[in-house]
Amino acid sequence: MTQDFSVLLVEDDDDARRNMEDILSLDGYRTQTATSCLAAINAVESKAFDAVIVDWRLPDENADQLIPIIIKCQPNIPVVVVTGIRDFDTAVTALRSGAYDFLLKPINPDMLRSVLSRVVERKKHLAAIEEAQEKLLMNERLAAIGQMVTGLAHESRNAFQRSHACLAELALDLEDMPESLELVHRIQKALDDLHYLLEEVRDYSAPIILERRKCCLESIVNETWQQILDASCVANLPDFTVEKDPGFPAECFLDGDRIRQVIRNLLENAFSASANNGEVYVRLSSDDDDAFIRIEVEDDGAGIPEANLESIFAPFFTTKTKGTGLGLAVSRRFVDAHKGHIFVDSANSHGARFVVELPRQ
C-alpha cells in the first residue's frame, strides 16, 4: 500500500527534511519536497497527494495560512503539522486550520510512522466507503431498470405470442410463395431477437442469488464450445484447444449455470474474433497458493482497440451491429458475485486474452 502512497513534505530545514525523507523512503512512501508555502501550493495544484507533512514555520507563511489552501485544492487530504514550538496554542491553531495531526520536533520515527499508518488506513476506509456507495447506487439503478424491463417483458410476451400466431397462419397461406414466406420467417426471427434482448436486459438487472454446487469446469467449457459450433453457420471453424494444468481441481464449488454463461460469453467473443481458420485457446489453472482457479480464454483475432479497454465491461457498450452490449457486463456481475475477478490480460493486434479468477473455496 505504501508504494502507492504519495506524500508532499514541506520543510525548509535541510536536516529535518532529509531525516523525514529517509524515514518515508525506507518505509516505501513516494515523496516530493517543497521548502516554502508557494512551492507547496504549486505542488498541490499540479499533482494529487495522499498526505502532506508541513512545518509550522516556513520562510513566506506559517502553516495555518497554508493548510486551508491545500485543503481547498485537494479536499479531505490529511495534513500533518510538525514544529519545534512546544506551545498548546500552536497545536490548537493548527487543528483549527484543518490539520489532521500534530508532531513535535525532533521527529520521533515511530511517532511519524504511527501517524502515517493511520493515514494509510484512513485512505483504505474511504476507498471502501466510496466503493460501497458506488455499488449501492448501481444496485438502485439496476433495481429501477429491472422493474421497468420486467413490466415491459411481461406486457410484451402476449404481443409476441399473438404476432407469432398470426405469422404462422400467414405462412400457411404463403407456402407457394417462397419470397413472401422468407419475409415472414425474417419477421419471426426479428421478433425472437427482440424478445431475447428484453430477457437479457431483465436478467442483467435482476438480483444475483448464487446456487453453488460441485461442477466440472472442463466439461462446461467443452459442452459450451460444442453448442456454439452447433449454432454456427461459419464454414471455416477456428481450431479449439483446452489445456488443463495438473493441479486444476476436477470439480469446483460454483454456481455452474452462472459460470457457464460467463464462459459462453467469452467463447462466443473468441469464436467471432477467430472465425475463418483462426484459433481459440482455453487454459484452466490454479495460482501458486491454490487460493484461486483461473480460466483463460485467448483468441488470435484483431484484438481490442486500446480506446475500448476502459469500456468493454460497461453495460450496453458494444462494437457489434447486433446485441445489447451486456455480455461482458453480465459476466462481470456473475464473477463479482463469486468474489472473483475478470479482466483483459493482454489485448493487441494478435488477439485478446480474458482471464477469470474464482476463489477455490
C-alpha positions in Angstrom: 0.0 0.0 0.0 2.8 2.5 0.9 4.3 2.1 -2.6 1.1 3.7 -4.0 1.0 6.4 -1.3 2.4 9.8 -2.1 3.5 12.4 0.5 4.3 16.0 0.0 6.9 17.1 2.5 7.0 20.8 3.1 10.1 21.7 5.2 12.8 24.4 4.8 15.3 22.9 7.3 17.6 20.7 5.3 18.5 18.3 8.2 14.9 17.8 9.2 13.7 17.4 5.6 16.4 14.8 4.9 15.6 12.9 8.1 11.9 12.6 7.3 12.7 11.8 3.7 14.9 8.9 4.8 12.2 7.5 7.1 9.5 7.8 4.4 11.7 6.3 1.7 12.7 3.4 4.0 9.0 2.6 4.6 8.3 2.7 0.8 6.4 6.0 0.6 6.8 8.1 -2.6 7.8 11.6 -1.6 8.1 15.1 -3.1 9.5 18.0 -1.2 8.9 21.8 -1.1 10.7 24.4 1.0 8.1 27.2 1.0 4.4 27.8 1.0 4.5 29.0 -2.6 6.3 25.8 -3.7 3.8 23.7 -1.7 0.8 25.5 -3.4 2.3 24.9 -6.8 2.8 21.2 -6.0 -0.8 20.6 -4.8 -2.2 22.5 -7.7 -0.4 20.3 -10.2 -0.4 16.9 -8.6 -2.6 14.8 -6.3 -1.1 13.6 -3.0 -2.3 11.2 -0.3 -0.9 13.3 2.6 1.0 16.4 3.3 3.6 16.9 6.1 4.2 20.6 6.7 6.5 22.6 9.0 4.7 25.1 11.1 7.0 27.9 10.3 8.1 28.5 6.7 10.0 31.4 5.0 7.0 33.0 3.5 4.0 32.0 5.7 3.0 29.8 8.6 1.2 26.6 8.2 -2.1 28.0 9.4 -2.2 30.1 6.2 -1.1 27.2 4.0 -3.4 24.4 5.3 -6.7 25.9 4.1 -5.2 26.5 0.6 -4.0 22.8 0.5 -7.4 21.5 1.6 -9.2 23.8 -0.9 -7.1 22.4 -3.7 -7.4 18.8 -2.5 -10.4 18.3 -0.2 -10.1 15.8 2.6 -6.3 15.4 2.2 -4.8 14.8 5.7 -2.2 17.4 6.7 0.3 16.6 9.4 2.0 19.6 11.1 5.5 19.3 12.5 7.0 22.0 14.7 9.6 22.7 17.3 7.3 25.1 19.2 6.1 23.3 22.3 3.0 25.5 22.7 -0.5 24.4 23.3 -2.0 27.4 21.4 0.1 26.4 18.3 -1.4 22.9 18.3 -4.9 24.2 18.7 -4.4 26.7 15.9 -3.1 24.0 13.6 -6.0 21.7 14.3 -8.5 24.5 13.8 -6.9 25.3 10.5 -7.7 21.8 9.3 -4.6 19.8 10.3 -5.1 16.0 10.7 -2.4 15.6 13.4 0.5 17.4 15.1 4.0 16.2 15.7 6.8 17.8 17.7 10.5 18.2 16.6 12.9 16.5 16.8 10.7 13.9 14.9 10.4 10.6 16.6 10.5 8.0 13.7 8.0 5.7 15.5 5.6 8.6 16.0 5.8 9.6 12.4 5.3 6.0 11.3 2.3 5.7 13.6 0.6 8.8 12.2 1.2 7.8 8.6 -0.1 4.3 9.2 -3.3 5.8 10.4 -3.4 8.0 7.3 -3.0 4.9 5.1 -5.8 3.1 6.9 -7.9 6.2 6.5 -7.4 6.1 2.8 -8.4 2.4 2.7 -11.6 3.0 4.6 -12.5 6.0 2.4 -11.9 3.9 -0.7 -14.1 1.1 0.7 -16.8 3.5 1.6 -16.7 5.1 -1.9 -16.8 1.6 -3.5 -19.8 0.6 -1.3 -21.6 3.8 -2.2 -21.0 3.2 -5.9 -22.3 -0.4 -5.6 -25.4 0.9 -3.7 -26.1 3.4 -6.4 -25.6 0.8 -9.2 -27.9 -1.6 -7.4 -30.6 1.1 -7.1 -30.3 1.9 -10.8 -30.4 -1.8 -11.7 -33.5 -2.3 -9.5 -35.2 0.6 -11.3 -34.2 -0.8 -14.7 -35.3 -4.3 -13.6 -38.7 -3.2 -12.6 -39.2 -1.3 -15.8 -38.0 -4.1 -18.1 -39.8 -6.8 -16.1 -43.1 -5.0 -16.7 -42.2 -4.4 -20.3 -41.3 -8.0 -20.9 -44.5 -9.2 -19.2 -46.7 -6.9 -21.3 -44.8 -7.7 -24.5 -45.0 -11.5 -24.0 -48.6 -11.7 -25.1 -48.0 -9.4 -28.0 -45.1 -11.6 -29.2 -47.3 -14.7 -28.9 -50.1 -13.1 -30.9 -47.6 -11.9 -33.5 -46.1 -15.4 -33.9 -49.5 -17.0 -34.1 -50.6 -14.6 -36.9 -47.3 -15.1 -38.8 -47.7 -18.9 -38.5 -51.2 -18.7 -40.1 -49.8 -16.3 -42.7 -47.0 -18.7 -43.5 -49.6 -21.5 -44.2 -51.2 -19.2 -46.9 -47.9 -18.4 -48.5 -46.4 -21.9 -48.9 -46.4 -21.5 -52.7 -44.9 -18.0 -52.5 -41.3 -18.6 -51.3 -40.2 -14.9 -51.5 -43.1 -13.8 -49.3 -42.6 -16.8 -47.0 -39.0 -15.8 -46.5 -40.1 -12.4 -45.4 -42.4 -14.0 -42.8 -39.5 -16.0 -41.4 -37.4 -12.9 -41.2 -40.1 -11.1 -39.2 -40.4 -14.1 -36.9 -36.6 -14.0 -36.4 -36.7 -10.3 -35.6 -39.4 -10.9 -33.0 -37.3 -13.6 -31.4 -34.3 -11.3 -31.3 -36.3 -8.5 -29.7 -37.7 -10.9 -27.1 -34.2 -12.2 -26.4 -32.9 -8.6 -25.9 -35.7 -7.9 -23.4 -34.9 -11.0 -21.4 -31.2 -10.3 -21.5 -31.7 -6.8 -20.0 -34.1 -8.2 -17.4 -31.5 -10.9 -16.4 -28.8 -8.3 -16.1 -30.8 -6.1 -13.8 -32.1 -8.9 -11.6 -30.6 -9.6 -8.2 -28.0 -12.4 -8.2 -28.6 -15.3 -5.8 -25.9 -18.0 -6.3 -26.8 -21.7 -6.2 -23.4 -23.3 -5.6 -22.8 -26.9 -6.3 -20.0 -29.1 -7.5 -19.3 -28.8 -11.2 -16.6 -29.8 -13.7 -15.3 -26.7 -15.5 -13.6 -28.6 -18.2 -16.8 -30.3 -19.1 -18.6 -26.9 -19.1 -16.0 -25.4 -21.4 -16.2 -28.3 -23.9 -20.0 -28.5 -23.9 -20.4 -24.8 -24.3 -18.0 -24.8 -27.3 -19.9 -27.6 -28.9 -23.2 -25.7 -28.5 -21.6 -22.7 -30.2 -20.4 -24.9 -33.1 -23.9 -26.4 -33.5 -25.4 -23.0 -33.8 -22.8 -21.6 -36.1 -23.1 -21.1 -39.8 -19.4 -20.4 -40.4 -17.7 -22.6 -43.0 -14.1 -22.4 -41.7 -14.3 -23.1 -38.0 -11.5 -22.0 -35.7 -9.3 -24.6 -34.0 -10.1 -25.1 -30.4 -7.7 -26.2 -27.7 -8.3 -26.8 -23.9 -5.3 -27.1 -21.7 -5.7 -28.1 -18.0 -2.9 -27.9 -15.5 -2.2 -31.0 -13.4 -3.2 -29.2 -10.2 -6.5 -27.9 -11.5 -9.4 -29.5 -9.5 -11.7 -32.0 -11.1 -14.7 -30.3 -9.5 -15.3 -26.8 -8.2 -17.9 -25.5 -5.9 -19.6 -22.8 -8.0 -22.9 -21.7 -9.5 -22.5 -23.8 -12.6 -25.2 -22.0 -14.6 -23.8 -18.6 -14.0 -20.2 -19.6 -14.8 -21.4 -21.4 -17.9 -22.9 -18.1 -19.1 -19.6 -16.3 -18.4 -17.7 -19.0 -20.3 -20.2 -18.9 -23.2 -19.9 -15.1 -23.5 -16.1 -15.3 -23.6 -16.1 -18.2 -26.1 -18.6 -16.5 -28.4 -16.5 -13.4 -28.5 -13.4 -15.5 -29.2 -15.2 -17.5 -31.8 -16.3 -14.3 -33.6 -12.8 -12.9 -33.5 -11.2 -16.1 -34.7 -13.6 -17.3 -37.4 -12.2 -18.4 -40.7 -9.4 -20.8 -39.7 -8.4 -18.9 -36.5 -7.6 -20.4 -33.1 -9.3 -20.3 -29.7 -7.2 -21.4 -26.7 -8.5 -22.1 -23.2 -6.3 -22.8 -20.2 -7.5 -24.0 -16.8 -5.0 -23.4 -14.0 -4.6 -22.6 -10.3 -2.5 -19.9 -8.7 0.7 -20.7 -6.7 -1.2 -20.7 -3.4 -4.2 -22.7 -4.7 -6.4 -19.8 -3.4 -7.8 -19.1 -6.9 -8.6 -21.1 -10.1 -8.1 -19.4 -13.4 -9.9 -19.6 -16.7 -8.1 -18.0 -19.6 -9.8 -17.6 -23.0 -7.5 -16.4 -25.8 -8.1 -15.8 -29.5 -5.9 -14.8 -32.4 -8.2 -12.1 -33.8 -7.7 -8.4 -34.4 -7.5 -7.7 -30.7 -9.3 -4.9 -28.7 -8.5 -1.3 -29.6 -6.8 0.5 -26.7 -9.5 3.1 -26.7 -12.1 0.5 -25.9 -10.3 -1.3 -23.0 -11.9 1.0 -20.3 -15.4 0.4 -21.7 -15.6 -3.3 -22.6 -17.2 -4.3 -19.2 -19.6 -1.3 -19.2 -23.3 -2.1 -19.7 -24.6 -1.6 -23.2 -21.2 -1.0 -24.7 -20.7 -2.9 -27.9 -18.9 -2.6 -31.2 -21.1 -5.2 -32.9 -24.1 -4.5 -35.1 -26.2 -6.9 -33.0 -26.7 -7.4 -29.3 -27.2 -5.3 -26.2 -23.6 -5.0 -25.2 -24.4 -6.8 -21.9 -22.4 -10.0 -22.4 -19.2 -8.9 -20.6 -21.2 -6.7 -18.1 -23.3 -9.7 -17.1 -20.1 -11.8 -16.9 -18.5 -9.3 -14.5 -21.6 -9.3 -12.3 -21.6 -13.1 -12.1 -17.8 -13.2 -11.4 -18.1 -10.5 -8.8 -20.9 -12.4 -7.1 -18.4 -15.3 -6.7 -15.9 -12.8 -5.1 -13.7 -13.3 -8.2 -12.1 -11.1 -10.9 -12.4 -10.9 -14.6 -10.1 -8.8 -16.7 -8.3 -8.5 -20.1 -4.8 -9.8 -19.5 -3.5 -8.8 -23.0 -5.0 -7.1 -25.9 -3.1 -6.3 -29.1 -3.1 -6.9 -32.8 -2.5 -10.6 -32.2 -5.7 -11.2 -30.3 -7.1 -10.8 -26.8 -6.9 -12.9 -23.6 -9.6 -12.7 -21.0 -8.9 -14.1 -17.5 -11.4 -15.2 -14.9 -10.2 -15.8 -11.4 -12.5 -17.5 -8.9 -11.9 -18.4 -5.3 -11.1 -22.1 -4.9 -13.2 -22.3 -1.7 
